[in-house]
Amino acid sequence: MTKQKKHNELARYDYLEEICDFVKIFIKTRKSKKLTQQELAKRMDVTQASIARFESGDCNPTLVFLLKLSEVLGLMMTIDEL
């Protein structure tokens, strides 16, 4: 394996870890508020399957979905410059 290819793979793992950490925040918050996926889905006007797919990493959520999720859970999303 070339040095560049190894670097790209490590960068991909770092990226996936960041996504996983991001989703874990939402899951932890949902559970701390004692909400089931079904209850959260109802408050967001989406299906329980949509919540399950998001929490399992099986989808690429839209910005609208993430903003609605944040609002319902009482979280604030921010974007910082790199």
C-alpha positions in Angstrom: 0.0 0.0 0.0 1.4 3.4 -0.9 1.8 6.1 1.6 -0.8 8.3 -0.1 -3.4 5.5 -0.1 -2.8 4.7 3.6 -3.2 8.4 4.4 -6.5 8.5 2.4 -7.8 5.5 4.3 -6.9 7.0 7.7 -8.6 10.2 6.7 -11.7 8.3 5.8 -11.7 6.5 9.2 -11.3 9.9 11.0 -14.2 11.2 9.0 -16.4 8.2 9.9 -15.5 8.5 13.5 -16.6 12.2 13.5 -19.9 11.2 11.9 -20.4 8.5 14.5 -19.7 10.9 17.4 -22.1 13.4 15.8 -24.9 10.8 15.7 -24.1 9.6 19.2 -24.9 13.1 20.6 -28.4 12.9 19.1 -28.9 9.4 20.4 -27.7 10.2 23.9 -29.9 13.3 24.0 -32.9 11.4 22.8 -32.4 8.8 25.5 -31.7 11.4 28.2 -35.1 12.9 27.4 -36.6 9.4 27.7 -37.9 9.6 24.1 -38.4 6.5 22.0 -37.6 6.6 18.3 -41.4 6.5 17.7 -42.0 9.5 20.0 -39.2 11.5 18.5 -40.5 10.7 15.0 -44.0 11.8 15.9 -42.7 15.2 17.2 -40.6 15.6 14.0 -43.5 14.5 11.7 -41.3 11.7 10.2 -41.4 7.9 10.4 -39.8 5.9 13.1 -37.8 4.2 10.3 -36.3 7.6 9.4 -35.0 8.0 12.9 -33.7 4.4 13.0 -31.9 4.9 9.7 -30.3 8.1 10.9 -29.2 6.5 14.2 -27.7 3.5 12.5 -25.9 5.5 9.9 -27.9 4.1 7.0 -28.8 7.4 5.5 -27.5 10.8 4.6 -29.9 13.2 6.4 -30.9 16.5 4.9 -30.1 19.7 6.6 -33.8 20.2 7.2 -34.0 16.8 9.0 -31.0 17.7 11.1 -32.3 21.2 12.0 -35.7 19.7 12.9 -34.0 17.0 15.0 -31.9 19.6 16.8 -35.0 21.8 17.5 -37.1 18.9 18.9 -34.2 17.7 21.1 -33.3 21.3 22.2 -29.8 21.2 20.7 -28.1 23.9 18.7 -26.0 23.0 15.6 -23.2 25.4 14.6 -20.8 25.5 11.8 -17.3 26.6 12.6 -14.6 27.6 10.1 -11.7 25.2 9.8 
